[in-house]
Amino acid sequence: MFKEGNTYIAYTPQLDLSSCGDTPQEARRMLQEAVELFLEEAERMGTLEDILQECGYDRDKWIPPALVEIATVESS
């Protein structure tokens, strides 16, 4: 999660999805809703398994790939 101005942005790098809210709690709730809708639509379209594999999930248990690093890069 990060903040841009007065808005909180919740982001899941594993699925490359984000959402926002006026509070951290709202941003998390909105991200959860966005993920649920994304997965439901992918399943409806028959592409869920392909998407999860492309995102690096382990097919046997649908475990997300390990996050290796979180970093902030400042411009010079």
MODELLER restraints for C-alpha pairs under 7 A, 6 or more apart:
rsr = mdl.restraints
at = mdl.atoms
rsr.add(forms.Gaussian(group=physical.xy_distance, feature=features.Distance(at['CA:1:A'], at['CA:8:A']), mean=6.89, stdev=0.5))
rsr.add(forms.Gaussian(group=physical.xy_distance, feature=features.Distance(at['CA:1:A'], at['CA:9:A']), mean=5.48, stdev=0.5))
rsr.add(forms.Gaussian(group=physical.xy_distance, feature=features.Distance(at['CA:1:A'], at['CA:10:A']), mean=4.42, stdev=0.5))
rsr.add(forms.Gaussian(group=physical.xy_distance, feature=features.Distance(at['CA:1:A'], at['CA:11:A']), mean=6.04, stdev=0.5))
rsr.add(forms.Gaussian(group=physical.xy_distance, feature=features.Distance(at['CA:2:A'], at['CA:8:A']), mean=5.82, stdev=0.5))
rsr.add(forms.Gaussian(group=physical.xy_distance, feature=features.Distance(at['CA:2:A'], at['CA:9:A']), mean=5.29, stdev=0.5))
rsr.add(forms.Gaussian(group=physical.xy_distance, feature=features.Distance(at['CA:2:A'], at['CA:10:A']), mean=6.71, stdev=0.5))
rsr.add(forms.Gaussian(group=physical.xy_distance, feature=features.Distance(at['CA:3:A'], at['CA:9:A']), mean=5.85, stdev=0.5))
rsr.add(forms.Gaussian(group=physical.xy_distance, feature=features.Distance(at['CA:6:A'], at['CA:22:A']), mean=6.81, stdev=0.5))
rsr.add(forms.Gaussian(group=physical.xy_distance, feature=features.Distance(at['CA:7:A'], at['CA:20:A']), mean=6.60, stdev=0.5))
rsr.add(forms.Gaussian(group=physical.xy_distance, feature=features.Distance(at['CA:7:A'], at['CA:21:A']), mean=5.85, stdev=0.5))
rsr.add(forms.Gaussian(group=physical.xy_distance, feature=features.Distance(at['CA:7:A'], at['CA:22:A']), mean=5.20, stdev=0.5))
rsr.add(forms.Gaussian(group=physical.xy_distance, feature=features.Distance(at['CA:8:A'], at['CA:20:A']), mean=5.44, stdev=0.5))
rsr.add(forms.Gaussian(group=physical.xy_distance, feature=features.Distance(at['CA:8:A'], at['CA:21:A']), mean=5.37, stdev=0.5))
rsr.add(forms.Gaussian(group=physical.xy_distance, feature=features.Distance(at['CA:8:A'], at['CA:22:A']), mean=6.01, stdev=0.5))
rsr.add(forms.Gaussian(group=physical.xy_distance, feature=features.Distance(at['CA:8:A'], at['CA:23:A']), mean=6.04, stdev=0.5))
rsr.add(forms.Gaussian(group=physical.xy_distance, feature=features.Distance(at['CA:8:A'], at['CA:24:A']), mean=5.79, stdev=0.5))
rsr.add(forms.Gaussian(group=physical.xy_distance, feature=features.Distance(at['CA:8:A'], at['CA:27:A']), mean=6.01, stdev=0.5))
rsr.add(forms.Gaussian(group=physical.xy_distance, feature=features.Distance(at['CA:9:A'], at['CA:18:A']), mean=6.77, stdev=0.5))
rsr.add(forms.Gaussian(group=physical.xy_distance, feature=features.Distance(at['CA:9:A'], at['CA:19:A']), mean=5.80, stdev=0.5))
rsr.add(forms.Gaussian(group=physical.xy_distance, feature=features.Distance(at['CA:9:A'], at['CA:20:A']), mean=4.40, stdev=0.5))
rsr.add(forms.Gaussian(group=physical.xy_distance, feature=features.Distance(at['CA:9:A'], at['CA:21:A']), mean=6.74, stdev=0.5))
rsr.add(forms.Gaussian(group=physical.xy_distance, feature=features.Distance(at['CA:9:A'], at['CA:27:A']), mean=6.05, stdev=0.5))
rsr.add(forms.Gaussian(group=physical.xy_distance, feature=features.Distance(at['CA:10:A'], at['CA:18:A']), mean=5.49, stdev=0.5))
rsr.add(forms.Gaussian(group=physical.xy_distance, feature=features.Distance(at['CA:10:A'], at['CA:19:A']), mean=5.47, stdev=0.5))
rsr.add(forms.Gaussian(group=physical.xy_distance, feature=features.Distance(at['CA:10:A'], at['CA:20:A']), mean=5.94, stdev=0.5))
rsr.add(forms.Gaussian(group=physical.xy_distance, feature=features.Distance(at['CA:10:A'], at['CA:27:A']), mean=5.50, stdev=0.5))
rsr.add(forms.Gaussian(group=physical.xy_distance, feature=features.Distance(at['CA:10:A'], at['CA:28:A']), mean=5.86, stdev=0.5))
rsr.add(forms.Gaussian(group=physical.xy_distance, feature=features.Distance(at['CA:10:A'], at['CA:31:A']), mean=6.22, stdev=0.5))
rsr.add(forms.Gaussian(group=physical.xy_distance, feature=features.Distance(at['CA:11:A'], at['CA:17:A']), mean=5.82, stdev=0.5))
rsr.add(forms.Gaussian(group=physical.xy_distance, feature=features.Distance(at['CA:11:A'], at['CA:18:A']), mean=4.20, stdev=0.5))
rsr.add(forms.Gaussian(group=physical.xy_distance, feature=features.Distance(at['CA:11:A'], at['CA:19:A']), mean=6.65, stdev=0.5))
rsr.add(forms.Gaussian(group=physical.xy_distance, feature=features.Distance(at['CA:12:A'], at['CA:18:A']), mean=6.27, stdev=0.5))
rsr.add(forms.Gaussian(group=physical.xy_distance, feature=features.Distance(at['CA:14:A'], at['CA:55:A']), mean=6.20, stdev=0.5))
rsr.add(forms.Gaussian(group=physical.xy_distance, feature=features.Distance(at['CA:14:A'], at['CA:64:A']), mean=6.58, stdev=0.5))
rsr.add(forms.Gaussian(group=physical.xy_distance, feature=features.Distance(at['CA:15:A'], at['CA:55:A']), mean=6.34, stdev=0.5))
rsr.add(forms.Gaussian(group=physical.xy_distance, feature=features.Distance(at['CA:18:A'], at['CA:31:A']), mean=6.01, stdev=0.5))
rsr.add(forms.Gaussian(group=physical.xy_distance, feature=features.Distance(at['CA:19:A'], at['CA:27:A']), mean=6.09, stdev=0.5))
rsr.add(forms.Gaussian(group=physical.xy_distance, feature=features.Distance(at['CA:19:A'], at['CA:30:A']), mean=5.84, stdev=0.5))
rsr.add(forms.Gaussian(group=physical.xy_distance, feature=features.Distance(at['CA:19:A'], at['CA:31:A']), mean=4.87, stdev=0.5))
rsr.add(forms.Gaussian(group=physical.xy_distance, feature=features.Distance(at['CA:20:A'], at['CA:27:A']), mean=4.43, stdev=0.5))
rsr.add(forms.Gaussian(group=physical.xy_distance, feature=features.Distance(at['CA:20:A'], at['CA:30:A']), mean=6.54, stdev=0.5))
rsr.add(forms.Gaussian(group=physical.xy_distance, feature=features.Distance(at['CA:21:A'], at['CA:27:A']), mean=4.14, stdev=0.5))
rsr.add(forms.Gaussian(group=physical.xy_distance, feature=features.Distance(at['CA:39:A'], at['CA:48:A']), mean=6.61, stdev=0.5))
rsr.add(forms.Gaussian(group=physical.xy_distance, feature=features.Distance(at['CA:42:A'], at['CA:48:A']), mean=4.65, stdev=0.5))
rsr.add(forms.Gaussian(group=physical.xy_distance, feature=features.Distance(at['CA:53:A'], at['CA:59:A']), mean=6.66, stdev=0.5))
rsr.add(forms.Gaussian(group=physical.xy_distance, feature=features.Distance(at['CA:56:A'], at['CA:64:A']), mean=6.58, stdev=0.5))
rsr.add(forms.Gaussian(group=physical.xy_distance, feature=features.Distance(at['CA:56:A'], at['CA:65:A']), mean=5.50, stdev=0.5))
rsr.add(forms.Gaussian(group=physical.xy_distance, feature=features.Distance(at['CA:57:A'], at['CA:63:A']), mean=5.32, stdev=0.5))
rsr.add(forms.Gaussian(group=physical.xy_distance, feature=features.Distance(at['CA:57:A'], at['CA:64:A']), mean=4.49, stdev=0.5))
rsr.add(forms.Gaussian(group=physical.xy_distance, feature=features.Distance(at['CA:57:A'], at['CA:65:A']), mean=5.55, stdev=0.5))
rsr.add(forms.Gaussian(group=physical.xy_distance, feature=features.Distance(at['CA:58:A'], at['CA:64:A']), mean=6.58, stdev=0.5))
